[in-house]
Each structure stands twice: as structure tokens, then as C-alpha cells.
């Protein structure tokens, strides 16, 4: 989470992150698979944290995770977030939006988190090759998603996209299972 350094009459003061956001950093730098996996875990933890406090972010995407000097990531931009019965003031970017004009909710945040995991896994936004935003929305409405066969986190992505998770903890458990399976596979291959 992004730390607030100071609150004044003029506004909030946050640290400056010279590397920018995840999408910019990925575009400008070679990022190891290990770091991408770490970012996926950190994004899941950040979303779980805000949910534990009753907040819906409303705009999960790589442009709202800043890259720190130590290459950790910090979730930011809560301007349109929802707490309780409030209405969101923003919605996700078009490739991260479950449905046009749908209210922000746990499901829309997790759908967007699945898109973030997709982008970190593939290096591109879901349906980046399609220019027509309405066509992307039509495909999502029909539950037609980009191909994720062979992706390390394909189950997490798919379950996020079809709203199969009822808690972020369930997603975290699936993430941990992938990590455990990788650890076992690595041990067996070194024998």
C-alpha cells in the first residue's frame, strides 16, 4: 500500500516513485519471471488488505500499482474507491472492466485483478489487439476471454474472470497451491 507522508490543508503528501507504474516499468525494462510472480503475489495481498477494511478499489490495473526503488509495488489511486454503500466515481480501464456501466464491486475488482495477472503473465493487456472497446465488452459479456492455456496462473485468471471467487482468500489459496506445486516440481527435477 502507498504510504501517506503527510496530511495538510492543501492535500495529501505521498512519496515519489521514480520508476512509475507497473505498465510503464514493464514497457521500459526487462523484468524477470521471478519479479512478475512476486508482483502478482503482492497485488493479491494488497487487494486482500483493502477488502479486509471494507473497501472496493474500483480501478485495479498496472497503472495503479507504483514500482518502488526496491522493485516492490504499491497500490495507489483510491480516488474512485467505494466504502460501504457509497457509489464509485470511476471505473476500470476498458480491458479491465467486467461490463460497461456495471457498479464497482468485489467481482469487478477481482475481474480486474485477473486481468492484471494476465498482463503480468503475458506482457500485454487482455485483448490488446482489439481496438473496438465495445467488441471487448461484447466478448467479456459472452464469457469469451483471451487464451490462457499454459499460463502458470491460468486457473486464478479464469476464476477471477468468471467470478468464481467469493473471497480474496480463495484466490490467495489458489496462488499458494501454484507456488507449492512449483516447489515440489523444482525439488523433483533436482533429484
N, C-alpha and C positions, 0 to 999 in steps of 0.2 A: 504494500500500500504506500502511496505517496505521503510523505510526512509534511504536515503543515508547520512551517517555521515560526510564523507569527500571524496574529490577527490584529488588524488596526482599523481605524475608521475608514481608511482608503481601500481596504480589502484584505485578502489573504495573501501570505507570502510563502511560496513554495521553492524548493531547491531547483536549480537549473540543471538539466540533464543534456549535456553537450552532444550525446550520441543520438538524440531524438527518439523517435518511436520504433517499435519492432519492425514495421514495414519498411521504413527508411533505412534502418540498420541492415536488414536483410538485402535490400537493393544495393547498398554501397559496400558491403563486406561479405567475406566468405565466413559462414557460420557453421560450425561443426554439428554433426547429428547429436552429439552428446549435449551441446548447449541448447539445441532445439528441444530435446527431451526435457531438459531442466526447465526451460521456459514453459513448456506445456504443464509440467507439474506445478510451477509457481502460479500460472494463470488459474488452474483449478483451485489451488489453495486460496488465492485472492478472492475468487468468486464465492467460495465456501465461507470465507470470512465475512463478506458483506451480507450474505444471506443469514449468517448467524446473528446479525444485527437488524434483520428485517428490511433490508434494502434491496431493491432491484436496480441494477446499474442502468439498463436501458440502451446502452451503446457499446457493447463489448466488441472490440476489434483490435487489430495490431496497432492502429494509430492511437489507441488509448492505453497502451502499455509502453511506458518510457524505459529506455535502457540506461542503467546507471554505469558509472565508471568501472565497477567490478563485474559488469555484464549481467547483474541481476535485473529483474524487471519490476516496475512499479505501476500498478493500476491507477489511472488518473481520470479526470474529466467526469465528475459526478454532477455536472450542471443539469442534466435532464433525468437524474435518478428519481426513483419512487420509494417512498416510505409509507407503509400503511395504505390508506385509501386515496392517497394523492394521485394525480394524473401525471404521466411523464410529459416532459416538454420537448423531447427529441425522440427519434427512432434510429435504429441501426442503419449503417450504410447498406445500399441496395443488395449486395451479395451476402449480407449477414442478417437479412430480415426474413423472418419466418413467413410473414404475409403482409401485404400492403395494408396499412392503416389498422393493424391489429394492436390492441393495447399492450403495453410493456408488461411483462410478467416473468415469473420463474422460467416458463417454457421458452419465451423469446430470448432470454439471456442464455439459456443452455443451448438453444439452437445456434446462437451467435458464437458461443464457446466452441461448439463442434466445428463451425466454420474457421475459427481461429486455429484449432488443432489441425484442420485440413491445410490451411495456408502454411503453418509451420512445417507440416509434413511434406507438402508438395512444392512450396516456394511460390505458389500463385493463389489468388483468390478463387473461391468456387465459381465456376462458370465465367472466368475472366475473359474467355474468348467470345462470349456473347455480349454484344453491345446493347441490345434492347433490354432494358430493365424489366419491362412488362413480360417479356419472354422468360426471364429468370424467375419472376414471381409465378408465372403460369406453371413452370416446371416444378417449383417447390410445392405449389398447391396440389399438384398431382403426385407428390412424393417421388419425383424423379430427380435424383441427385447425381453429382459428378461421380465418376468411377473411383472407388477407394480400394479396389481389390489389391491385396498385397501391402497395404499401408499397415505399419506397426500398430496404429491406433484405430484401425477401421471400425472395430466394434464401438468404441467410445464416440467416434464421429457419427456413425449411423444411428446409434441410440439417442444421441443428442438431437439429431435431425428429425427423428420420428417421435420425439417427446416421450421416450420410454423411461426416462429417469424421473422419479418423484422427489429425489433429494440429491444435492450435490455430493453427499456421502456415497451414494450408489455409484456415481461417476468416479469418485476417488477410489472406491474399492476395485472397480474395473481397471483403472490406471495401475493400481498396485498389483493386480493379477498379471498384467502385461509385464511389469517390471520383474516380478517373481519368476515368470516363465522365461524371461530373457536371462536371468541369473542362473537358473537351472541349465538352460541351453549352453551358456558360456562355460559352466563347470563341466558339463558332459563333453563338450568339444575340446577341452583342455586335457582330458584324460587320455 
